[in-house]
Amino acid sequence: MTRKTIFVSVNDSYALGGSMTQLAWAAHAGWPRTFASCEDVQVLVAVKDKMSIGAWSVIGVYLSKETYTTPGGDRPRIAFALGESVPLDPTLHNVPSEFRRGCVIAER
């Protein structure tokens, strides 16, 4: 069974050795995606230096107060309400090579 998964880069927002709470905080919000592209995401994977370092079930998606700029104007960034951590099974270690604006959605 595949799951819609968002891989998010925490290269600039998380230092290795930090707690899982700090990792979840760094990973959950600020993503320049549309709500429609994220509303059915099931798993969020935090990626540091091209390696999966944490994963959580996604229990909700919402618009954050942060924005990003597009040719059509500013848009709200996306944030995820994270549930329980999930095991980093082999499919979640298969990190996509191309991240656009720090994140990428893939079926895993």
Secondary structure by P-SEA (a helix, b strand, c coil): cccbbbbbbccccccccccaaaaaaaccccccccccccccccbbbbbccccccbbbbbcccccccbbbbccccbbbbbbbbccccccccccccccccccccccccccc
